[in-house]
Amino acid sequence: MSQDVQCYAGSSYPEKPRSLDWQGEHFSVEEILSQWREPSTIGFKVCCSPGNAIFILVYNFEKDQWKIKPQGLMITRG
């Protein structure tokens, strides 16, 4: 199963995730909800369309590999 993340890379990779493919579906990153960095990884919690889907994206620098963890849907109040 493909876990592919497309990112903006200015001065370093990855700076800002833009989209991802998860279980055969393409998602566009609409908002970065949080971001963190550890010595060998950088992580992002993102809200994506379609469906306000929430994902945790973690990039491992040493392995040059992404891990994608679905977190459900963002609830919006109207």
CYANA upper distance limits for C-alpha pairs under 8 A (distance plus 0.5 A):
  1 MET  CA     23 GLN  CA      7.01
  2 SER  CA     21 ASP  CA      7.63
  2 SER  CA     22 TRP  CA      7.31
  2 SER  CA     23 GLN  CA      7.46
  2 SER  CA     24 GLY  CA      8.18
  3 GLN  CA     20 LEU  CA      7.97
  3 GLN  CA     21 ASP  CA      6.51
  3 GLN  CA     22 TRP  CA      6.33
  3 GLN  CA     23 GLN  CA      8.28
  3 GLN  CA     66 TRP  CA      7.50
  3 GLN  CA     67 LYS  CA      7.53
  3 GLN  CA     68 ILE  CA      7.11
  4 ASP  CA     20 LEU  CA      6.06
  4 ASP  CA     21 ASP  CA      5.79
  4 ASP  CA     22 TRP  CA      7.82
  4 ASP  CA     66 TRP  CA      7.66
  5 VAL  CA     17 PRO  CA      7.34
  5 VAL  CA     18 ARG  CA      8.14
  5 VAL  CA     19 SER  CA      6.43
  5 VAL  CA     20 LEU  CA      4.79
  5 VAL  CA     21 ASP  CA      7.07
  5 VAL  CA     66 TRP  CA      7.57
  6 GLN  CA     17 PRO  CA      6.45
  6 GLN  CA     18 ARG  CA      6.18
  6 GLN  CA     19 SER  CA      5.75
  6 GLN  CA     20 LEU  CA      6.49
  7 CYS  CA     13 TYR  CA      8.21
  7 CYS  CA     14 PRO  CA      6.42
  7 CYS  CA     15 GLU  CA      7.33
  7 CYS  CA     16 LYS  CA      5.91
  7 CYS  CA     17 PRO  CA      4.60
  7 CYS  CA     18 ARG  CA      5.64
  7 CYS  CA     19 SER  CA      7.55
  8 TYR  CA     13 TYR  CA      7.98
  8 TYR  CA     14 PRO  CA      6.98
  8 TYR  CA     15 GLU  CA      6.27
  8 TYR  CA     16 LYS  CA      5.57
  8 TYR  CA     17 PRO  CA      6.68
  8 TYR  CA     18 ARG  CA      7.16
  9 ALA  CA     13 TYR  CA      5.30
  9 ALA  CA     14 PRO  CA      5.85
  9 ALA  CA     15 GLU  CA      5.72
  9 ALA  CA     16 LYS  CA      7.46
 10 GLY  CA     15 GLU  CA      7.27
 11 SER  CA     15 GLU  CA      8.48
 14 PRO  CA     59 TYR  CA      8.45
 17 PRO  CA     29 VAL  CA      7.31
 18 ARG  CA     28 SER  CA      6.69
 18 ARG  CA     29 VAL  CA      5.58
 18 ARG  CA     30 GLU  CA      8.42
 19 SER  CA     26 HIS  CA      7.81
 19 SER  CA     27 PHE  CA      6.05
 19 SER  CA     28 SER  CA      4.83
 19 SER  CA     29 VAL  CA      5.63
 19 SER  CA     48 CYS  CA      8.48
 20 LEU  CA     26 HIS  CA      6.43
 20 LEU  CA     27 PHE  CA      5.84
 20 LEU  CA     28 SER  CA      7.12
 20 LEU  CA     29 VAL  CA      8.15
 21 ASP  CA     25 GLU  CA      6.05
 21 ASP  CA     26 HIS  CA      5.02
 21 ASP  CA     27 PHE  CA      6.66
 22 TRP  CA     26 HIS  CA      7.02
 22 TRP  CA     27 PHE  CA      8.14
 22 TRP  CA     68 ILE  CA      8.32
 27 PHE  CA     48 CYS  CA      6.31
 27 PHE  CA     49 SER  CA      6.03
 27 PHE  CA     50 PRO  CA      6.84
 28 SER  CA     48 CYS  CA      5.78
 28 SER  CA     49 SER  CA      5.85
 28 SER  CA     50 PRO  CA      7.92
 29 VAL  CA     46 VAL  CA      6.94
 29 VAL  CA     47 CYS  CA      6.51
 29 VAL  CA     48 CYS  CA      4.89
 29 VAL  CA     49 SER  CA      7.13
 30 GLU  CA     46 VAL  CA      7.98
 30 GLU  CA     47 CYS  CA      6.27
 30 GLU  CA     48 CYS  CA      5.62
 30 GLU  CA     49 SER  CA      7.07
 31 GLU  CA     46 VAL  CA      6.23
 31 GLU  CA     47 CYS  CA      5.73
 31 GLU  CA     48 CYS  CA      7.47
 32 ILE  CA     44 PHE  CA      7.25
 32 ILE  CA     45 LYS  CA      6.52
 32 ILE  CA     46 VAL  CA      4.98
 32 ILE  CA     47 CYS  CA      6.95
 33 LEU  CA     44 PHE  CA      7.96
 33 LEU  CA     45 LYS  CA      5.85
 33 LEU  CA     46 VAL  CA      5.83
 33 LEU  CA     47 CYS  CA      7.37
 34 SER  CA     44 PHE  CA      6.28
 34 SER  CA     45 LYS  CA      5.65
 34 SER  CA     46 VAL  CA      7.71
 35 GLN  CA     42 ILE  CA      8.04
 35 GLN  CA     43 GLY  CA      6.11
 35 GLN  CA     44 PHE  CA      4.97
 35 GLN  CA     45 LYS  CA      6.87
 36 TRP  CA     42 ILE  CA      6.36
 36 TRP  CA     43 GLY  CA      5.74
 36 TRP  CA     44 PHE  CA      7.11
 37 ARG  CA     41 THR  CA      6.49
 37 ARG  CA     42 ILE  CA      4.86
 37 ARG  CA     43 GLY  CA      6.72
 38 GLU  CA     42 ILE  CA      6.62
 40 SER  CA     60 ASN  CA      6.37
 40 SER  CA     61 PHE  CA      6.07
 40 SER  CA     62 GLU  CA      6.99
 41 THR  CA     58 VAL  CA      7.08
 41 THR  CA     59 TYR  CA      5.90
 41 THR  CA     60 ASN  CA      5.02
 41 THR  CA     61 PHE  CA      6.33
 42 ILE  CA     58 VAL  CA      6.24
 42 ILE  CA     59 TYR  CA      5.90
 42 ILE  CA     60 ASN  CA      7.41
 43 GLY  CA     56 ILE  CA      7.56
 43 GLY  CA     57 LEU  CA      6.04
 43 GLY  CA     58 VAL  CA      4.76
 43 GLY  CA     59 TYR  CA      6.81
 44 PHE  CA     56 ILE  CA      6.26
 44 PHE  CA     57 LEU  CA      5.64
 44 PHE  CA     58 VAL  CA      6.96
 45 LYS  CA     54 ILE  CA      7.61
 45 LYS  CA     55 PHE  CA      6.31
 45 LYS  CA     56 ILE  CA      5.06
 45 LYS  CA     57 LEU  CA      6.85
 46 VAL  CA     54 ILE  CA      6.15
 46 VAL  CA     55 PHE  CA      5.94
 46 VAL  CA     56 ILE  CA      6.97
 46 VAL  CA     57 LEU  CA      8.14
 47 CYS  CA     52 ASN  CA      6.26
 47 CYS  CA     53 ALA  CA      6.10
 47 CYS  CA     54 ILE  CA      5.11
 47 CYS  CA     55 PHE  CA      7.14
 47 CYS  CA     74 MET  CA      7.67
 48 CYS  CA     52 ASN  CA      5.76
 48 CYS  CA     53 ALA  CA      5.57
 48 CYS  CA     54 ILE  CA      6.75
 48 CYS  CA     55 PHE  CA      8.21
 49 SER  CA     53 ALA  CA      6.87
 51 GLY  CA     73 LEU  CA      7.58
 52 ASN  CA     73 LEU  CA      5.97
 52 ASN  CA     74 MET  CA      5.82
 52 ASN  CA     75 ILE  CA      8.30
 53 ALA  CA     70 PRO  CA      8.19
 53 ALA  CA     71 GLN  CA      7.99
 53 ALA  CA     72 GLY  CA      6.41
 53 ALA  CA     73 LEU  CA      4.99
 53 ALA  CA     74 MET  CA      6.76
 54 ILE  CA     70 PRO  CA      6.66
 54 ILE  CA     71 GLN  CA      5.64
 54 ILE  CA     72 GLY  CA      6.01
 54 ILE  CA     73 LEU  CA      5.95
 54 ILE  CA     74 MET  CA      6.79
 55 PHE  CA     68 ILE  CA      7.18
 55 PHE  CA     69 LYS  CA      6.06
 55 PHE  CA     70 PRO  CA      4.97
 55 PHE  CA     71 GLN  CA      5.79
 55 PHE  CA     72 GLY  CA      8.02
 56 ILE  CA     68 ILE  CA      6.36
 56 ILE  CA     69 LYS  CA      5.52
 56 ILE  CA     70 PRO  CA      6.88
 56 ILE  CA     71 GLN  CA      7.44
 57 LEU  CA     66 TRP  CA      7.31
 57 LEU  CA     67 LYS  CA      6.34
 57 LEU  CA     68 ILE  CA      5.35
 57 LEU  CA     69 LYS  CA      7.03
 58 VAL  CA     66 TRP  CA      6.12
 58 VAL  CA     67 LYS  CA      5.68
 58 VAL  CA     68 ILE  CA      7.15
 59 TYR  CA     64 ASP  CA      7.60
 59 TYR  CA     65 GLN  CA      6.22
 59 TYR  CA     66 TRP  CA      4.95
 59 TYR  CA     67 LYS  CA      6.94
 60 ASN  CA     64 ASP  CA      6.13
 60 ASN  CA     65 GLN  CA      5.86
 60 ASN  CA     66 TRP  CA      6.85
 61 PHE  CA     65 GLN  CA      7.59
